[in-house]
Amino acid sequence: MTDQTGTNMNANSEKTEKKTLALGVIERLKAAYPDADCTLDYDDAWKLLVSVRLAAQCTDARVNVVVQKLYEKFPDVNALAEADVDAIEEIVHPCGLGRSKARDISACMRMLRDVYGGKVPDRFDELLKLPGVGRKSANLVMGDVFGQPAIVTDTHCIRLANRIGLVENVKEPKKVEMALWKIIPPEESNVFCHRLVEHGRAVCTARTKPHCGICPLADICKKNGVDG
């Protein structure tokens, strides 16, 4: 017979342990990266939607260069909505996957114009209705534009959450997001994810061995130097 009480106690103990770990990680990353923020350049919510779509399998630095030319030619939602997909693709192709990204940007801008009056909706479920917008993009907009709790499960977040031990061998973005919601205080969630990006680029890298010798999390990281 299964001891349900014991199972529940173990689950609660594990959750408490992960919450404690999460709080320690938050405080140390806060000290290491006090000014962490989104590294995509934008001055309007619709521009963040464009940039985050272009950033798939592309660096933020390259996106920030490409969008300058894009906005010179198509300076607002209506201009992009009216633009030929080929014209958008010609500009954004350096970001990779140019055709699909151009189609999504065009469709997204048309929907913003036709359904939302040119304004980016401030509800998560409405953001998910926009072409090319998934949970990662919607969370980024909710957090950075509208100041709401948000957990952006990009590649850095997924990799570091597993290495540190905040999740255990979970690679699907939505599952990582749901697990982190249970242990990350909502008021810390958005900037915490930006700090994970900073840490993932500077220390806990993907393409080379993590620099555990200089990592402020080394003594609390569950997988110190082992890719999880």
Secondary structure by P-SEA (a helix, b strand, c coil): ccaaaaaaaaaaaaaaaaaaaaaaaaaaaaaaccccccccccccaaaaaaaaaaaccccaaaaaaaaaaaaaacccaaaaaaccaaaaaaaaccccaaaaaaaaaaaaaaaaaccccccccccaaaaaacccccaaaaaaaaacccccbbbbbcaaaaaaaaaaccccccccaaaaaaaaaacccccccaaaaaaaaaaaaccccccccccccccccccccccccccc
